[in-house]
Amino acid sequence: MRYEGHAYVRVEGVRERTIRISNLQKLVRRLQDQQFFQWEETDVVCLDLPEVHITASAGGRRKHVLEGCSKPGRILALAHEIDRISGTERWVKMP
C-alpha cells in the first residue's frame, strides 16, 4: 500500500506499508463489487480544491481515477473504504 499526502492531511509525504492478505482480499472484492476497472478515467485538476487519486493494478490491468472539482462521489467513498481496510486512515484523518 502506498500513500502520498500533499496538503490538508495529517501526514504529508510518501508512506508505504504492507497489509495483511485478508485485508488485501477485502480491497480486491471491493474493487470488483464496484466494477472499478470499468470506471472512466479523468485527469481534470482543479486549483484549491481537494483531490483523491486511486490507482490499482490487477491481472495485467491498471486503472487510475481522480476525483476533484466537484462534490464528493464514488471515488471519495472508495478512498475512505480503502483507508479503513488498509489502516491508512491514521495518515489522512485530521485530529
C-alpha distances in whole Angstrom, upper triangle without the diagonal:
4,7,10,13,17,19,20,17,17,15,16,14,11,8,6,5,6,7,10,12,14,11,9,13,13,11,13,16,15,15,18,20,19,20,17,18,22,21,23,21,22,22,24,24,26,27,26,25,21,18,15,13,11,11,10,12,14,17,18,17,15,15,15,16,17,19,22,26,26,26,23,22,20,17,17,18,15,13,14,14,10,10,12,11,8,10,9,12,14,12,14,17,20,22
4,7,10,13,16,18,15,15,13,13,11,7,6,4,7,9,10,14,16,17,15,13,17,17,14,16,19,18,17,20,22,21,21,18,19,22,21,22,20,21,20,22,21,23,24,24,22,19,16,13,12,10,10,11,13,15,19,19,18,15,15,14,15,16,18,20,24,25,25,22,22,20,17,17,18,15,13,15,15,11,11,14,14,10,11,9,12,13,11,13,16,19,21
4,6,10,13,14,11,12,10,9,8,6,5,6,9,11,13,16,18,19,16,15,19,18,15,17,20,18,18,21,23,21,22,19,20,23,21,22,20,20,19,20,19,21,21,20,19,15,13,11,10,10,11,12,15,18,22,22,20,17,16,14,15,15,16,18,21,22,22,20,20,19,16,15,16,15,11,13,14,11,10,13,14,11,11,8,10,11,8,9,13,15,18
4,6,10,12,10,11,9,7,5,4,6,9,12,15,16,20,22,23,20,19,22,22,18,20,23,21,20,24,25,23,24,20,22,24,22,22,19,19,17,18,17,18,18,17,17,14,12,10,10,11,12,14,17,20,24,23,22,18,17,14,15,14,15,16,19,21,22,19,20,20,16,15,18,16,13,15,17,14,12,16,17,14,14,11,12,13,9,10,13,15,18
4,6,8,6,8,6,4,5,6,8,11,14,17,18,22,24,25,22,21,24,23,20,23,25,23,22,26,27,24,26,22,24,26,23,24,21,20,18,19,16,17,16,15,14,11,11,10,11,13,14,17,20,24,27,27,25,21,20,17,16,15,15,15,18,20,20,18,20,20,17,15,17,17,13,14,17,15,12,16,18,15,15,11,12,12,8,8,11,12,15
4,7,7,10,8,5,6,9,11,15,18,21,22,26,28,29,25,25,28,27,23,26,28,25,24,28,29,26,28,24,25,27,24,24,21,20,17,17,14,15,13,12,12,10,10,11,12,14,16,19,22,26,29,29,27,23,21,18,17,15,15,14,17,19,20,19,21,21,18,16,19,19,15,17,20,18,16,19,21,19,18,15,15,15,11,10,13,13,17
4,5,8,9,7,9,12,14,17,20,23,24,28,30,30,27,27,30,28,25,28,30,27,26,30,30,28,29,26,27,29,26,25,23,21,19,18,15,14,12,10,11,9,10,11,13,16,19,22,25,29,32,32,29,26,24,20,19,16,15,14,16,18,18,17,20,21,18,16,19,20,16,17,20,19,17,20,22,20,19,16,15,15,11,10,12,11,14
4,7,9,8,12,14,16,19,21,24,24,28,30,30,26,27,30,28,25,28,29,26,26,30,30,27,29,26,28,30,27,26,24,22,21,20,17,15,14,11,11,9,11,12,15,17,20,23,27,30,34,33,31,27,25,22,20,17,16,14,16,17,17,16,19,21,18,15,18,19,16,15,19,18,16,18,21,20,19,15,14,13,11,8,9,8,11
4,6,6,10,12,13,16,17,21,21,24,27,27,23,24,27,25,22,25,27,24,24,28,28,26,28,25,27,29,26,26,24,23,21,21,18,18,17,14,13,10,12,12,14,16,19,21,25,28,31,31,29,26,24,21,19,17,16,16,18,19,18,17,19,20,17,14,17,17,14,13,17,16,13,15,18,17,15,11,10,10,7,5,6,6,10
4,7,10,12,12,15,16,20,20,23,26,26,23,24,27,25,23,26,28,25,26,29,29,28,30,27,29,31,29,29,27,26,25,25,22,21,20,18,17,14,15,15,17,18,21,23,26,29,33,33,31,28,26,23,22,20,19,19,22,22,22,20,22,22,20,17,19,19,16,15,17,17,13,15,18,16,14,11,9,7,5,5,6,5,7
4,7,9,9,12,14,18,19,22,25,25,22,23,26,25,22,25,28,25,25,29,30,28,30,27,29,31,28,29,27,26,24,24,22,22,21,19,18,15,16,15,16,18,20,22,25,27,31,31,30,26,25,22,22,20,20,20,23,24,24,21,23,24,21,18,20,20,16,16,18,17,13,16,18,16,13,10,10,8,5,7,9,9,11
4,7,9,12,15,19,20,24,26,27,24,24,27,26,23,26,29,26,26,30,30,28,30,27,28,30,28,28,25,24,22,22,19,20,18,17,17,14,14,14,15,17,19,21,24,27,31,30,29,25,24,21,21,19,19,19,21,23,23,22,24,24,21,19,21,21,17,17,20,18,15,18,20,18,16,12,13,12,8,9,12,11,14
4,7,10,13,17,19,23,25,27,23,23,26,26,23,25,28,26,25,29,30,28,29,26,27,30,27,27,24,23,21,22,20,20,19,19,19,16,15,15,15,16,17,20,22,25,29,28,27,23,22,20,20,19,20,20,23,25,25,23,25,25,21,20,22,21,17,19,21,18,16,19,20,17,17,13,14,13,10,11,14,15,17
4,7,10,14,16,20,22,24,21,20,23,23,20,22,26,24,23,27,28,27,27,24,25,28,26,26,23,23,21,22,20,22,21,21,20,18,16,15,14,15,15,17,19,22,25,25,24,21,20,18,19,18,20,20,24,25,26,24,25,24,21,19,22,20,16,18,19,16,15,18,19,15,15,12,14,13,10,12,15,17,19
4,7,10,13,16,19,21,18,17,21,21,18,21,24,22,22,25,27,26,27,24,25,28,26,27,25,25,23,25,23,24,24,23,23,19,18,16,15,15,15,17,18,21,25,24,24,21,21,19,20,19,21,22,25,27,27,24,25,24,21,20,21,19,16,17,18,15,13,16,16,12,12,9,12,11,9,11,15,16,18
4,7,10,13,16,18,15,14,18,18,16,18,21,21,20,23,25,24,25,22,23,26,25,27,24,25,24,26,25,26,27,26,25,22,20,17,16,15,14,15,16,19,22,22,22,19,19,18,20,20,22,24,27,28,28,25,26,24,21,20,21,19,16,17,17,14,13,15,15,11,11,9,13,13,11,13,17,19,21
4,6,10,13,15,12,12,16,16,15,17,20,19,19,22,24,24,25,22,23,27,26,28,26,27,26,28,27,29,29,29,27,24,22,19,18,16,16,15,17,18,22,22,22,20,21,20,21,22,24,26,29,30,30,26,26,24,22,21,21,19,16,17,16,13,12,14,13,9,9,9,12,12,11,14,17,20,21
4,7,9,12,10,10,13,14,13,15,18,18,18,21,23,23,24,22,23,26,26,28,27,28,28,30,30,32,32,32,30,26,24,21,19,17,16,15,16,17,20,21,21,20,21,21,22,23,25,28,31,32,31,28,27,25,23,22,22,19,17,18,17,13,13,14,12,9,10,11,14,15,15,17,20,22,24
4,7,8,6,7,10,11,10,13,15,15,16,19,20,21,22,20,22,25,25,27,26,28,28,30,30,32,33,32,30,26,24,21,19,17,16,15,16,16,19,21,21,20,20,21,22,23,24,27,31,31,30,26,26,23,21,21,20,17,16,16,14,11,11,12,9,6,8,10,13,14,15,17,19,22,23
4,5,5,6,9,10,11,12,14,15,17,18,20,21,23,21,23,26,26,29,28,30,31,33,33,35,36,35,33,29,27,24,22,19,19,17,17,17,19,22,22,22,22,23,24,26,27,30,34,33,32,29,28,25,23,23,22,19,18,18,16,13,14,13,10,8,10,13,16,17,18,20,21,25,26
4,5,5,6,9,10,10,12,14,15,16,18,20,21,20,21,24,25,28,28,30,31,33,34,36,37,37,34,30,28,24,23,20,19,16,16,15,17,19,20,20,21,22,24,26,27,31,34,34,33,29,28,25,23,24,22,19,19,19,16,14,15,15,11,10,13,15,18,20,21,22,24,28,29
4,5,5,6,9,10,11,12,14,15,16,18,20,19,21,24,25,28,28,30,32,34,34,36,38,37,34,30,28,25,23,20,20,17,18,16,18,21,21,22,22,23,24,26,27,30,34,33,32,28,27,23,22,23,21,18,18,18,15,13,15,13,10,10,13,16,18,20,21,22,23,27,28
4,5,5,6,9,10,10,12,14,15,17,18,17,19,22,22,25,25,27,29,31,31,32,34,33,30,27,25,21,20,17,17,15,16,15,18,21,20,20,20,21,21,23,24,27,30,30,28,25,23,20,19,19,17,15,15,14,11,10,11,10,6,6,9,12,14,16,18,18,20,23,25
4,5,5,6,9,10,11,12,14,15,16,15,17,20,20,23,23,25,26,29,29,31,33,33,30,26,24,20,18,15,14,12,12,12,14,17,17,16,17,18,19,21,23,26,30,29,28,25,23,20,18,19,18,14,14,15,12,10,12,12,8,8,11,13,16,18,18,19,21,25,27
4,5,5,6,9,10,10,12,14,15,15,16,19,20,23,24,26,28,30,31,33,35,35,32,28,26,22,21,17,16,13,14,12,14,17,17,17,18,19,20,23,24,28,31,30,29,26,24,20,19,20,18,15,16,17,13,12,14,14,10,11,14,16,18,21,22,22,24,27,29
4,5,5,6,9,10,10,12,14,14,16,19,19,22,23,25,27,29,30,31,33,33,30,26,24,20,19,16,16,14,15,14,16,19,18,18,18,19,19,22,22,26,29,28,26,23,21,17,17,17,15,12,14,14,10,9,12,11,7,9,12,15,16,19,20,20,21,25,27
4,5,5,6,9,10,11,12,11,13,16,16,19,19,22,23,25,26,28,30,30,27,23,21,17,16,12,12,10,12,12,15,17,16,15,14,15,16,18,19,22,26,25,24,20,18,15,14,15,13,10,11,12,8,7,10,10,7,8,12,13,14,18,18,18,20,23,25
4,5,5,6,9,10,10,10,11,14,15,18,19,22,24,26,27,29,32,32,29,25,22,19,17,13,13,9,10,9,11,14,13,13,13,15,16,19,20,24,27,26,26,22,20,16,15,17,15,12,13,15,12,10,14,14,11,12,15,16,18,21,21,21,23,27,29
4,5,5,6,8,10,10,12,15,16,19,20,23,25,27,29,31,33,33,30,27,24,20,19,15,15,13,13,12,14,17,16,16,16,17,18,20,21,25,28,27,26,22,19,16,16,17,15,12,14,15,12,11,15,14,12,13,17,18,19,23,23,23,24,28,30
4,5,5,6,8,8,11,13,14,17,18,21,23,25,26,28,30,30,26,23,21,17,16,13,14,12,14,13,16,18,16,16,14,16,15,17,18,21,25,23,22,18,16,12,12,14,11,8,11,12,8,9,12,12,10,12,15,16,17,21,21,20,21,25,27
4,6,5,6,5,8,10,10,14,15,18,20,22,23,26,28,29,25,22,19,16,14,11,11,9,11,10,13,15,13,12,11,12,12,15,16,20,23,22,21,18,15,12,11,13,12,8,11,13,10,10,13,14,12,13,17,17,18,22,22,20,22,26,28
4,5,5,6,8,10,11,15,17,20,22,25,26,29,31,32,29,26,23,19,18,14,14,11,12,11,12,15,13,13,13,15,15,18,19,23,26,25,24,21,18,14,14,17,15,12,14,16,13,13,17,17,15,16,20,21,22,25,25,24,26,29,32
4,6,8,10,11,12,16,18,21,24,25,27,29,32,32,28,26,23,20,19,16,16,14,16,14,16,18,16,17,15,17,16,19,19,23,25,24,23,19,16,12,13,16,13,11,14,15,13,13,17,17,15,17,20,21,22,25,26,24,25,29,31
4,5,9,9,9,12,15,17,20,22,23,25,28,28,25,22,20,17,16,13,14,13,15,14,16,18,15,15,13,14,13,15,16,19,22,20,19,16,13,9,10,13,11,9,12,14,12,12,16,16,15,17,20,20,21,24,24,22,24,27,30
4,6,6,7,11,13,16,19,21,23,26,29,30,26,24,21,18,16,14,14,12,13,13,14,16,13,13,11,13,13,16,16,20,23,21,21,18,15,11,12,15,14,11,14,17,15,15,18,19,18,19,23,23,23,27,27,25,26,30,33
4,5,5,9,10,13,16,18,20,23,26,27,23,21,18,15,13,10,10,9,11,11,13,14,11,10,8,10,9,12,14,17,20,19,19,17,14,10,9,13,12,9,12,15,13,13,16,18,16,17,20,20,21,24,24,22,24,27,30
4,6,8,9,13,16,19,21,24,27,28,25,23,19,17,14,11,10,9,9,9,11,11,8,8,6,9,10,13,15,19,22,21,22,19,17,13,12,16,16,13,15,18,17,15,19,21,19,20,23,22,24,27,26,24,27,30,33
4,6,9,12,16,18,21,24,27,28,25,23,20,18,16,13,13,12,13,13,14,14,11,11,9,11,11,14,15,19,21,20,21,19,16,13,13,16,17,14,17,20,18,18,21,23,22,23,26,25,26,29,28,27,29,32,35
4,6,10,13,15,17,20,23,25,22,20,17,15,13,11,12,12,14,15,16,16,13,11,8,9,8,10,12,15,17,17,17,16,13,10,10,13,14,12,14,17,17,16,19,21,21,22,24,23,24,27,26,24,26,29,32
4,7,10,12,15,18,21,23,20,19,16,14,13,12,13,14,15,17,18,18,14,12,9,9,7,9,11,14,15,15,17,16,13,12,11,14,16,14,16,19,19,19,22,24,24,24,27,25,26,29,27,25,27,30,33
4,7,9,12,16,19,21,19,17,14,13,11,10,10,12,14,16,18,17,13,11,7,6,5,7,10,12,14,15,17,16,14,13,11,14,16,15,15,19,19,18,21,23,23,23,26,24,25,28,25,23,26,28,32
4,6,9,12,16,18,16,15,12,12,10,11,12,15,17,19,22,20,17,14,10,8,6,6,8,10,11,13,15,15,14,14,12,14,17,16,16,19,21,20,22,24,25,25,27,24,25,27,25,23,25,27,31
4,6,10,13,16,14,14,11,11,10,12,12,16,18,21,23,21,18,15,12,9,8,7,9,9,11,13,16,16,16,16,13,15,19,18,17,20,22,21,22,25,26,25,27,24,25,27,24,22,25,26,30
4,7,10,13,12,12,10,11,11,14,15,19,21,24,27,25,22,18,15,12,10,8,8,7,8,11,14,15,15,16,14,15,19,19,18,21,23,22,23,26,27,27,28,25,25,27,25,22,24,26,29
4,7,10,9,9,8,10,11,14,16,20,22,26,28,27,24,20,17,14,12,8,9,7,7,11,14,14,16,17,15,15,19,19,17,20,23,22,22,25,27,26,27,24,24,25,23,20,22,23,27
4,6,6,8,8,12,13,17,19,22,25,29,32,30,27,24,20,17,14,11,10,7,5,9,12,14,16,18,16,16,19,20,18,21,24,23,23,26,28,27,28,25,24,26,23,20,22,22,26
4,6,8,9,13,15,19,21,25,28,31,34,33,30,26,23,20,17,14,13,9,8,12,14,16,18,21,18,18,21,22,20,22,25,25,24,27,29,28,29,25,24,25,22,20,21,21,25
4,7,9,13,15,19,22,26,29,32,36,34,31,28,25,21,19,15,13,10,9,12,14,15,18,21,18,17,20,22,19,21,24,24,23,26,28,27,27,24,22,23,21,18,19,18,21
4,7,10,13,17,20,23,27,30,33,32,29,26,22,19,16,12,10,7,6,9,10,11,14,17,15,13,17,18,16,17,21,21,20,23,25,25,25,22,20,22,19,16,17,17,20
4,7,10,14,17,20,24,27,30,30,27,23,20,17,14,10,8,6,8,9,10,10,13,15,12,10,14,15,13,14,17,17,16,19,22,21,21,18,16,18,16,12,14,14,18
4,7,10,13,17,20,23,27,26,23,19,16,13,10,7,5,5,8,9,11,10,12,13,10,9,13,13,11,13,16,15,15,18,20,19,20,17,16,18,16,13,15,16,20
4,7,10,13,17,20,23,23,20,17,14,10,8,6,5,7,10,11,12,10,11,11,7,6,10,10,7,10,13,12,12,15,17,16,17,14,14,16,14,11,14,16,19
4,7,10,14,17,20,20,17,13,10,7,6,4,7,9,13,14,15,13,13,12,8,9,12,10,8,12,13,12,12,16,17,16,17,14,15,18,15,13,16,18,22
4,7,10,13,17,17,14,11,8,6,5,7,9,12,16,16,17,14,13,11,8,9,11,9,7,11,12,9,11,14,14,13,16,13,15,18,16,14,17,20,23
4,7,10,14,13,11,7,6,4,7,9,12,15,18,19,20,18,16,14,11,13,14,11,10,14,14,11,13,16,16,14,17,15,17,20,18,17,20,23,26
4,7,10,10,8,6,5,7,9,12,15,18,22,22,23,20,18,15,13,15,16,12,12,15,14,11,14,16,15,14,17,16,18,21,19,19,22,25,28
4,7,7,5,4,7,9,12,15,18,22,25,26,26,23,22,19,16,18,19,15,15,19,17,14,17,19,17,16,19,19,21,24,22,22,25,29,31
4,5,5,7,9,12,15,18,21,24,28,28,29,26,23,20,18,20,20,17,17,20,18,16,19,20,18,17,21,20,23,26,25,25,28,31,34
4,5,8,11,15,18,21,24,28,31,31,32,29,26,23,21,24,24,20,21,24,22,19,22,24,21,20,24,24,27,29,28,29,31,35,37
4,7,10,14,17,20,24,27,30,31,32,29,27,24,22,24,25,21,22,25,23,21,24,26,23,22,26,25,28,30,29,29,32,35,38
4,7,10,13,17,20,23,26,27,28,26,23,20,18,21,22,18,19,22,21,19,22,24,22,21,25,24,26,29,27,27,30,33,36
4,7,10,14,17,20,23,24,25,23,21,18,16,19,20,16,17,20,19,17,19,22,20,19,23,21,24,26,25,24,27,30,33
4,7,10,13,17,20,20,22,19,17,15,12,15,17,14,14,18,17,15,18,21,19,19,22,20,22,25,23,22,25,28,31
4,7,10,13,17,18,19,17,16,14,11,13,15,13,12,16,16,14,17,20,19,18,21,19,20,23,21,19,22,25,29
4,7,10,13,14,15,13,12,11,7,10,13,11,11,14,15,14,16,19,19,18,21,19,19,22,20,18,21,23,27
4,6,10,11,13,11,11,10,7,9,12,11,10,14,15,14,16,19,20,19,21,18,19,21,19,17,19,21,25
4,7,8,9,8,8,9,6,7,10,11,10,13,15,15,16,18,20,20,21,19,18,21,19,16,18,20,23
4,6,8,8,9,11,9,9,13,14,13,15,18,18,18,21,23,22,23,20,19,22,20,17,18,19,23
4,7,9,11,14,12,12,15,17,16,18,21,21,21,24,26,26,27,24,23,25,23,19,21,21,25
4,6,8,12,11,11,14,16,15,17,19,20,21,23,25,26,26,24,22,25,23,20,20,21,25
4,6,10,11,10,11,14,14,15,18,19,19,21,23,24,25,23,21,23,22,19,19,20,23
4,7,8,6,8,11,11,11,14,15,16,17,20,21,21,19,18,21,20,16,16,18,21
4,6,6,6,9,10,11,13,15,16,17,19,20,21,20,18,22,21,18,18,20,23
4,5,5,6,8,10,10,12,14,15,16,18,20,19,18,21,21,18,19,21,24
4,5,5,6,9,10,10,12,14,15,16,18,16,16,19,18,15,17,20,23
4,5,5,6,9,10,10,12,14,15,16,14,13,16,16,13,13,16,19
4,5,5,6,9,10,11,13,14,15,15,13,17,17,14,14,17,20
4,5,5,6,9,10,10,12,14,13,13,16,16,14,15,19,21
4,5,5,6,9,10,10,12,10,10,13,13,10,12,15,19
4,5,5,6,9,10,10,9,8,12,12,9,10,13,16
4,5,5,6,8,10,10,9,13,14,12,13,17,19
4,5,5,6,8,8,9,12,12,11,13,17,19
4,6,5,6,5,5,8,9,8,10,13,16
4,6,5,7,6,9,11,10,11,14,16
4,6,8,9,12,13,13,14,18,19
4,6,8,10,11,12,14,17,19
4,6,7,9,10,11,15,16
4,5,6,7,9,12,14
4,5,5,6,9,11
4,6,6,8,9
4,6,8,10
4,6,9
4,6
4
